[in-house]
Amino acid sequence: ASGARLDAARALGVAPSPVPLLGAGEPEPGAVANELVASPVIARRPGRVTGIRVASKARIVPGRGTVRVRYRLSADARVVFTVRRSPGGARVSRFARSGARGDNVLVLTARAGRTRALAPGRYVIAARAVGDTRELAVGFRVGGPNRP
């Protein structure tokens, strides 16, 4: 069995670990075991935003309204949110939050991570997990019932 492990170590390009032999009595000086000692390497994929949504007709009334943005993560991850005007796509705000695997909620106000309030109109909020290239987006409005 030890010879098979040594052959496996050679096939993988890993040197056998210098572990003293155990048995009856003291091991000889410089004796090594022919054992393959390697820790498994587990490649972790970064978390990914797998879904994002807001309630239908989501609207923030400045000064008193909020919109709940619900998003789902495949693993614990830091999520970067980008708020853009729609149409036009001019970036208005960018901020990050940490999220846990599964469903998460972001409460969005008319300030959207900024100190200045968002002007009335249509906006898009996009979510992207750090380390991932895919971005998911959803629209919302800022303004009262008689505003655009």
Residue pairs with C-beta under 8 A, 6 or more apart in sequence:
2 33
2 34
2 35
3 34
5 16
5 34
5 35
5 36
6 16
6 34
6 36
8 36
9 15
9 16
9 36
12 36
12 38
14 36
14 38
16 32
16 33
16 34
16 35
16 36
16 37
17 32
17 33
17 35
17 36
17 37
17 38
18 32
18 33
19 32
19 33
19 35
19 37
20 27
20 31
20 32
20 33
21 27
21 28
21 31
21 32
21 33
44 75
45 74
45 75
46 75
46 77
46 129
46 130
46 131
46 132
47 73
47 74
47 75
47 76
47 77
47 99
47 101
47 129
47 131
47 132
48 73
48 74
48 75
48 77
48 129
48 132
48 134
49 71
49 72
49 73
49 77
49 79
49 127
49 128
49 129
49 132
49 134
49 135
49 136
50 72
50 73
50 74
51 70
51 71
51 72
51 136
52 69
52 70
52 71
52 72
52 125
52 127
52 136
52 137
52 138
53 69
53 70
53 71
53 138
54 67
54 68
54 69
54 70
54 138
54 139
54 140
55 67
55 68
58 67
58 139
58 140
58 141
59 65
59 67
59 140
59 141
59 142
59 143
59 145
60 66
60 67
60 108
60 109
60 110
60 118
60 140
60 141
60 142
60 143
61 110
61 143
61 144
62 110
62 117
62 118
62 120
62 142
62 143
62 144
63 110
65 109
65 110
66 107
66 108
66 109
67 107
67 108
67 140
68 105
68 106
68 107
68 108
69 81
69 105
69 106
69 107
69 108
69 125
69 127
69 138
69 140
70 103
70 104
70 105
70 106
71 79
71 99
71 103
71 104
71 105
71 106
71 127
71 136
72 102
72 103
72 104
73 79
73 99
73 100
73 101
73 102
73 104
73 129
74 101
75 101
76 98
76 99
76 100
76 101
77 98
77 99
77 129
77 130
77 131
77 132
78 96
78 97
78 98
78 99
78 129
78 130
79 96
79 97
79 98
79 99
79 104
79 127
79 128
79 129
79 130
80 94
80 95
80 96
80 127
80 128
80 129
80 130
81 94
81 95
81 96
81 97
81 106
81 113
81 125
81 126
81 127
82 91
82 93
82 94
82 125
82 126
82 128
82 135
83 91
83 92
83 93
83 94
83 112
83 113
83 118
83 123
83 124
83 125
84 90
84 91
84 92
84 123
84 124
84 125
84 126
85 92
85 121
85 122
85 123
85 124
86 122
86 123
86 124
86 139
87 122
89 124
92 112
92 114
92 118
92 123
93 112
93 113
93 114
93 118
94 113
95 112
95 113
96 130
97 106
108 125
108 140
110 117
110 118
110 142
111 117
111 118
112 118
112 123
112 125
118 142
119 142
120 142
120 143
120 144
120 147
120 148
121 141
121 142
121 143
121 148
122 139
122 140
122 141
122 148
123 139
123 140
123 141
123 142
124 137
124 138
124 139
124 140
125 137
125 138
125 139
125 140
126 135
126 136
126 137
127 135
127 136
127 137
128 134
128 135
128 136
141 148
